[in-house]
Amino acid sequence: MNDFEKLILTEQEQKVFNKFNKVNSTDLTEIEYNLLKCKGLVDDEQLHNYIDHTYTARLSGNGRDFRAYQKLCQKKRFKDELRYWITTLIALGSLSLLMLSVYK
């Protein structure tokens, strides 16, 4: 599953996946673990903690690649939005200068 453009996470799945933002393993509930396991984002191996009923899950290779893909898309989106705001500010500045020159 290397075509990450086709992989769509629900809002709940994305919240769980965000727990892996800066780490490769974290504690998940059984439901959270199963959400990401069915997408192939966590390894099949997990450590079960019987005291608080959590699983220590690790990102799979696909999970790490998908995290990198999401970060790359986020950077691209930020770059596009920044380009838009710079263009808008230049246009507003030009309009302001034009208005000042007309009314002087």
RAQUI-V555342 format. One record per residue. N is the residue number from 1. RES is the residue in three letters. D_LAST is the distance of its C-alpha to the last C-alpha in Angstrom with 2 decimals. Layout:
# RAQUI-V555342
n: (N;N)
res: (RES;RES)
d_last: (D_LAST;D_LAST)
This chain:
# RAQUI-V555342
n: (1;2;3;4;5;6;7;8;9;10;11;12;13;14;15;16;17;18;19;20;21;22;23;24;25;26;27;28;29;30;31;32;33;34;35;36;37;38;39;40;41;42;43;44;45;46;47;48;49;50;51;52;53;54;55;56;57;58;59;60;61;62;63;64;65;66;67;68;69;70;71;72;73;74;75;76;77;78;79;80;81;82;83;84;85;86;87;88;89;90;91;92;93;94;95;96;97;98;99;100;101;102;103;104)
res: (MET;ASN;ASP;PHE;GLU;LYS;LEU;ILE;LEU;THR;GLU;GLN;GLU;GLN;LYS;VAL;PHE;ASN;LYS;PHE;ASN;LYS;VAL;ASN;SER;THR;ASP;LEU;THR;GLU;ILE;GLU;TYR;ASN;LEU;LEU;LYS;CYS;LYS;GLY;LEU;VAL;ASP;ASP;GLU;GLN;LEU;HIS;ASN;TYR;ILE;ASP;HIS;THR;TYR;THR;ALA;ARG;LEU;SER;GLY;ASN;GLY;ARG;ASP;PHE;ARG;ALA;TYR;GLN;LYS;LEU;CYS;GLN;LYS;LYS;ARG;PHE;LYS;ASP;GLU;LEU;ARG;TYR;TRP;ILE;THR;THR;LEU;ILE;ALA;LEU;GLY;SER;LEU;SER;LEU;LEU;MET;LEU;SER;VAL;TYR;LYS)
d_last: (63.86;61.43;59.02;56.70;54.21;56.91;57.63;55.80;56.25;56.05;53.96;57.16;58.29;54.93;55.16;58.62;57.61;54.76;57.53;58.22;54.68;55.80;59.59;62.23;64.47;64.05;66.01;65.74;67.56;69.92;67.55;64.61;66.92;68.12;64.59;63.75;67.27;67.21;64.07;65.81;63.32;65.92;69.32;72.42;73.83;72.82;74.27;75.05;74.91;77.43;76.42;72.91;73.30;70.54;70.55;69.29;67.72;66.54;64.04;65.74;64.64;62.75;61.14;59.88;58.65;56.90;55.20;53.96;52.81;50.85;49.15;48.27;46.77;44.80;43.34;42.44;40.76;38.75;37.70;36.61;34.67;32.97;31.98;30.50;28.48;27.13;26.05;24.44;22.50;21.28;20.18;18.37;16.65;15.60;14.38;12.35;10.75;10.20;8.69;6.20;5.47;5.74;3.83;0.00)
